[in-house]
Amino acid sequence: MSTKTLIAGLIGGVTSYLLGFLLYGILFRDMTNELAGMPGIMRADADMIWWALILGNLSMGMFTAYIYATWTSISTFMTGLRAGAVIGLFMSVGWDMISYATTKIFTLNGAFLDIALVIVMGGVIGGVVGWWLGRK
């Protein structure tokens, strides 16, 4: 894996963290809590497991950068945005519908909200990664 791909993954991971904080932690915090299938499922800020949160976000960035650089040669913001949104759509529909069917984590409306947020996040992460990979 090239240095450019590693940096793209890091930038994607930071973008993932910041968007997650903005969307899940601020803008839709009350709504995601209301639409959770189980009361009290969300951790309080003081109870967050930061190493796992950071690792998860970095993994999302590296996943996107690896796919773009190795399998697809995506190298613009717009192609990255479109690909990231599509990846976000299919991954979140798969995960959220299986979770809805087999657990009490989500209500159906909560699953749909999560799908929408993941599509937005995937698109922006993908756009930033694509932009970075296309830099000369």
Backbone as CSV, one residue per row, in Angstrom:
resi,resn,N_x,N_y,N_z,CA_x,CA_y,CA_z,C_x,C_y,C_z
1,MET,0.855,-1.168,0.000,0.000,0.000,0.000,0.901,1.231,0.000
2,SER,0.601,2.163,-0.878,1.443,3.352,-1.020,1.195,4.349,0.108
3,THR,2.142,5.250,0.265,2.008,6.321,1.257,0.788,7.178,0.954
4,LYS,0.563,7.442,-0.333,-0.598,8.248,-0.726,-1.902,7.582,-0.289
5,THR,-1.981,6.274,-0.438,-3.176,5.539,-0.022,-3.320,5.559,1.498
6,LEU,-2.223,5.405,2.211,-2.277,5.452,3.683,-2.739,6.823,4.171
7,ILE,-2.225,7.871,3.548,-2.646,9.225,3.940,-4.114,9.425,3.601
8,ALA,-4.542,8.949,2.423,-5.957,9.039,2.049,-6.824,8.326,3.082
9,GLY,-6.383,7.160,3.546,-7.119,6.426,4.568,-7.189,7.179,5.883
10,LEU,-6.104,7.800,6.260,-6.083,8.607,7.485,-7.026,9.795,7.359
11,ILE,-6.970,10.488,6.225,-7.860,11.631,6.002,-9.319,11.160,5.987
12,GLY,-9.573,10.019,5.355,-10.926,9.456,5.362,-11.387,9.103,6.765
13,GLY,-10.488,8.563,7.583,-10.825,8.221,8.962,-11.145,9.442,9.806
14,VAL,-10.376,10.495,9.641,-10.638,11.747,10.368,-11.976,12.329,9.908
15,THR,-12.218,12.285,8.597,-13.491,12.769,8.066,-14.648,11.962,8.636
16,SER,-14.485,10.648,8.722,-15.507,9.778,9.284,-15.801,10.159,10.736
17,TYR,-14.759,10.368,11.513,-14.930,10.744,12.915,-15.673,12.071,13.037
18,LEU,-15.225,13.074,12.282,-15.840,14.405,12.374,-17.298,14.384,11.921
19,LEU,-17.589,13.681,10.835,-18.977,13.587,10.374,-19.838,12.806,11.359
20,GLY,-19.299,11.733,11.914,-20.040,10.975,12.914,-20.366,11.828,14.124
21,PHE,-19.395,12.617,14.568,-19.622,13.522,15.695,-20.707,14.531,15.346
22,LEU,-20.605,15.137,14.153,-21.575,16.145,13.743,-22.973,15.552,13.577
23,LEU,-23.071,14.444,12.836,-24.388,13.889,12.534,-25.003,13.126,13.700
24,TYR,-24.254,12.167,14.255,-24.795,11.341,15.330,-24.684,12.008,16.704
25,GLY,-23.630,12.783,16.893,-23.384,13.367,18.211,-24.047,14.701,18.454
26,ILE,-24.371,15.437,17.372,-24.954,16.771,17.553,-26.306,16.885,16.842
27,LEU,-26.298,16.856,15.519,-27.510,17.176,14.752,-28.649,16.183,14.965
28,PHE,-28.357,14.895,15.001,-29.406,13.884,15.100,-29.330,13.095,16.407
29,ARG,-28.644,13.626,17.380,-28.456,12.910,18.650,-29.780,12.522,19.301
30,ASP,-30.665,13.491,19.468,-31.936,13.188,20.129,-32.771,12.220,19.307
31,MET,-32.767,12.410,18.002,-33.561,11.535,17.138,-33.026,10.104,17.144
32,THR,-31.698,9.939,17.088,-31.161,8.576,17.102,-31.437,7.903,18.438
33,ASN,-31.407,8.669,19.528,-31.746,8.096,20.831,-33.218,7.691,20.901
34,GLU,-34.102,8.527,20.338,-35.529,8.222,20.335,-35.851,7.002,19.471
35,LEU,-35.112,6.839,18.375,-35.409,5.776,17.427,-34.639,4.486,17.701
36,ALA,-33.865,4.464,18.773,-33.198,3.218,19.159,-34.266,2.247,19.644
37,GLY,-34.068,0.995,19.388,-35.044,-0.014,19.781,-35.016,-0.341,21.253
38,MET,-33.930,0.019,21.927,-33.785,-0.308,23.337,-33.413,0.967,24.085
39,PRO,-34.160,1.327,25.111,-33.814,2.520,25.887,-32.418,2.388,26.507
40,GLY,-31.678,3.465,26.491,-30.374,3.480,27.121,-29.287,2.751,26.359
41,ILE,-29.507,2.477,25.091,-28.516,1.719,24.329,-27.279,2.548,23.999
42,MET,-27.457,3.854,23.875,-26.334,4.722,23.522,-25.499,5.024,24.772
43,ARG,-24.193,4.985,24.617,-23.295,5.312,25.726,-23.288,6.815,25.969
44,ALA,-23.161,7.191,27.217,-22.961,8.599,27.546,-21.562,9.000,27.088
45,ASP,-21.353,10.282,26.864,-20.049,10.762,26.409,-18.923,10.291,27.328
46,ALA,-19.150,10.318,28.600,-18.117,9.922,29.558,-17.807,8.422,29.500
47,ASP,-18.712,7.639,28.932,-18.543,6.188,28.873,-18.047,5.678,27.527
48,MET,-17.756,6.596,26.600,-17.282,6.185,25.274,-15.975,5.392,25.400
49,ILE,-15.810,4.423,24.539,-14.573,3.645,24.469,-13.794,4.222,23.293
50,TRP,-12.946,5.200,23.589,-12.324,6.032,22.561,-11.410,5.268,21.622
51,TRP,-10.659,4.303,22.134,-9.755,3.582,21.240,-10.548,2.831,20.176
52,ALA,-11.689,2.278,20.554,-12.513,1.536,19.605,-13.180,2.478,18.599
53,LEU,-13.605,3.637,19.064,-14.208,4.628,18.175,-13.190,5.120,17.148
54,ILE,-11.994,5.404,17.600,-10.928,5.864,16.699,-10.547,4.764,15.716
55,LEU,-10.378,3.549,16.202,-10.027,2.425,15.329,-11.114,2.176,14.277
56,GLY,-12.359,2.246,14.679,-13.463,2.046,13.748,-13.494,3.095,12.653
57,ASN,-13.290,4.359,13.025,-13.278,5.426,12.023,-12.078,5.312,11.094
58,LEU,-10.922,5.002,11.632,-9.747,4.813,10.775,-9.948,3.636,9.829
59,SER,-10.584,2.600,10.302,-10.866,1.443,9.450,-11.780,1.832,8.289
60,MET,-12.778,2.661,8.549,-13.668,3.115,7.472,-12.889,3.906,6.423
61,GLY,-12.003,4.784,6.873,-11.188,5.554,5.934,-10.251,4.672,5.136
62,MET,-9.612,3.715,5.788,-8.690,2.819,5.096,-9.430,1.905,4.120
63,PHE,-10.601,1.441,4.489,-11.422,0.620,3.611,-11.719,1.372,2.313
64,THR,-12.154,2.610,2.457,-12.475,3.432,1.285,-11.225,3.686,0.449
65,ALA,-10.146,4.086,1.074,-8.908,4.385,0.341,-8.373,3.144,-0.370
66,TYR,-8.427,2.005,0.290,-7.932,0.769,-0.317,-8.737,0.405,-1.568
67,ILE,-10.054,0.450,-1.450,-10.904,0.135,-2.604,-10.626,1.103,-3.745
68,TYR,-10.592,2.385,-3.438,-10.419,3.395,-4.483,-9.058,3.278,-5.158
69,ALA,-8.019,3.112,-4.393,-6.669,3.096,-4.958,-6.326,1.762,-5.608
70,THR,-6.827,0.667,-5.072,-6.411,-0.656,-5.525,-7.343,-1.261,-6.570
71,TRP,-8.633,-1.104,-6.396,-9.581,-1.787,-7.257,-10.238,-0.898,-8.304
72,THR,-10.337,0.406,-8.044,-11.155,1.234,-8.931,-10.441,2.422,-9.541
73,SER,-9.346,2.860,-8.995,-8.634,4.057,-9.469,-9.503,5.310,-9.422
74,ILE,-10.341,5.447,-8.423,-11.140,6.667,-8.246,-10.203,7.779,-7.806
75,SER,-10.299,8.922,-8.484,-9.338,9.983,-8.195,-9.920,11.388,-8.325
76,THR,-11.244,11.535,-8.160,-11.848,12.863,-8.103,-12.848,12.899,-6.957
77,PHE,-13.168,14.093,-6.524,-14.130,14.239,-5.438,-15.491,13.678,-5.843
78,MET,-15.969,14.020,-7.033,-17.317,13.602,-7.439,-17.444,12.095,-7.646
79,THR,-16.449,11.468,-8.283,-16.546,10.011,-8.449,-16.427,9.317,-7.099
80,GLY,-15.592,9.873,-6.209,-15.485,9.329,-4.859,-16.768,9.497,-4.073
81,LEU,-17.411,10.655,-4.228,-18.670,10.921,-3.549,-19.742,9.927,-3.992
82,ARG,-19.865,9.737,-5.290,-20.880,8.801,-5.801,-20.593,7.371,-5.350
83,ALA,-19.355,6.943,-5.486,-19.009,5.580,-5.080,-19.197,5.398,-3.574
84,GLY,-18.780,6.378,-2.797,-18.939,6.285,-1.345,-20.390,6.225,-0.920
85,ALA,-21.247,6.993,-1.603,-22.672,6.966,-1.279,-23.278,5.605,-1.619
86,VAL,-22.886,5.035,-2.743,-23.405,3.717,-3.133,-22.910,2.639,-2.167
87,ILE,-21.622,2.688,-1.825,-21.090,1.733,-0.851,-21.825,1.901,0.477
88,GLY,-22.016,3.149,0.921,-22.746,3.418,2.162,-24.171,2.892,2.112
89,LEU,-24.827,3.066,0.957,-26.196,2.573,0.798,-26.261,1.063,1.005
90,PHE,-25.476,0.317,0.238,-25.584,-1.138,0.308,-25.084,-1.701,1.636
91,MET,-24.000,-1.141,2.165,-23.495,-1.638,3.448,-24.496,-1.351,4.577
92,SER,-25.068,-0.141,4.590,-25.980,0.195,5.676,-27.320,-0.518,5.556
93,VAL,-27.841,-0.659,4.337,-29.092,-1.421,4.187,-28.864,-2.862,4.654
94,GLY,-27.740,-3.449,4.250,-27.441,-4.810,4.691,-27.345,-4.918,6.201
95,TRP,-26.522,-4.088,6.788,-26.303,-4.138,8.242,-27.568,-3.792,9.022
96,ASP,-28.216,-2.685,8.644,-29.364,-2.212,9.417,-30.577,-3.126,9.289
97,MET,-30.820,-3.673,8.111,-31.971,-4.560,7.965,-31.737,-5.891,8.678
98,ILE,-30.512,-6.411,8.620,-30.209,-7.634,9.375,-30.324,-7.360,10.871
99,SER,-29.801,-6.215,11.320,-29.902,-5.861,12.740,-31.350,-5.672,13.163
100,TYR,-32.147,-5.012,12.320,-33.565,-4.818,12.628,-34.287,-6.163,12.721
101,ALA,-33.956,-7.069,11.816,-34.633,-8.369,11.779,-34.257,-9.267,12.949
102,THR,-33.034,-9.133,13.462,-32.537,-10.109,14.427,-32.290,-9.572,15.833
103,THR,-32.364,-8.250,16.011,-32.104,-7.669,17.335,-33.158,-6.623,17.662
104,LYS,-33.013,-6.023,18.818,-33.896,-4.919,19.211,-33.121,-3.602,19.259
105,ILE,-32.013,-3.540,18.506,-31.169,-2.349,18.509,-31.886,-1.171,17.855
106,PHE,-32.569,-1.422,16.736,-33.215,-0.369,15.955,-34.722,-0.551,15.928
107,THR,-35.430,0.576,15.843,-36.782,0.545,15.318,-36.620,0.629,13.809
108,LEU,-37.669,0.393,13.059,-37.570,0.489,11.609,-37.215,1.917,11.188
109,ASN,-37.840,2.906,11.810,-37.507,4.299,11.486,-36.069,4.627,11.868
110,GLY,-35.591,4.057,12.946,-34.195,4.251,13.336,-33.243,3.661,12.321
111,ALA,-33.592,2.502,11.785,-32.765,1.881,10.742,-32.737,2.762,9.502
112,PHE,-33.891,3.297,9.106,-33.939,4.166,7.933,-33.133,5.450,8.146
113,LEU,-33.194,6.005,9.349,-32.376,7.195,9.639,-30.898,6.851,9.545
114,ASP,-30.510,5.733,10.114,-29.109,5.322,10.054,-28.659,5.119,8.613
115,ILE,-29.492,4.521,7.793,-29.154,4.328,6.378,-28.901,5.672,5.711
116,ALA,-29.778,6.628,5.943,-29.608,7.951,5.341,-28.315,8.611,5.803
117,LEU,-28.015,8.519,7.087,-26.795,9.139,7.609,-25.545,8.457,7.075
118,VAL,-25.580,7.149,6.945,-24.419,6.421,6.419,-24.204,6.738,4.936
119,ILE,-25.266,6.923,4.181,-25.117,7.317,2.781,-24.414,8.666,2.689
120,VAL,-24.832,9.619,3.498,-24.200,10.946,3.502,-22.743,10.829,3.926
121,MET,-22.499,10.125,5.018,-21.122,9.974,5.496,-20.260,9.259,4.474
122,GLY,-20.754,8.166,3.906,-19.990,7.428,2.908,-19.658,8.287,1.708
123,GLY,-20.618,9.102,1.284,-20.381,9.989,0.157,-19.297,11.006,0.430
124,VAL,-19.377,11.667,1.569,-18.384,12.697,1.895,-17.008,12.068,2.125
125,ILE,-16.960,10.977,2.860,-15.679,10.277,3.065,-15.097,9.870,1.721
126,GLY,-15.930,9.283,0.866,-15.483,8.872,-0.452,-15.000,10.038,-1.287
127,GLY,-15.704,11.163,-1.208,-15.288,12.343,-1.951,-13.931,12.854,-1.521
128,VAL,-13.718,12.922,-0.221,-12.438,13.410,0.307,-11.307,12.451,-0.065
129,VAL,-11.553,11.161,0.059,-10.534,10.174,-0.301,-10.225,10.247,-1.807
130,GLY,-11.268,10.328,-2.627,-11.067,10.438,-4.063,-10.277,11.683,-4.441
131,TRP,-10.622,12.792,-3.796,-9.902,14.046,-4.040,-8.414,13.884,-3.710
132,TRP,-8.127,13.311,-2.553,-6.734,13.161,-2.139,-5.970,12.254,-3.120
133,LEU,-6.597,11.153,-3.497,-5.919,10.221,-4.395,-5.668,10.829,-5.778
134,GLY,-6.466,11.803,-6.187,-6.298,12.443,-7.482,-5.304,13.586,-7.509
135,ARG,-4.823,13.972,-6.331,-3.845,15.070,-6.278,-2.567,14.655,-6.965
136,LYS,-1.961,15.589,-7.650,-0.680,15.315,-8.370,0.499,15.504,-7.453
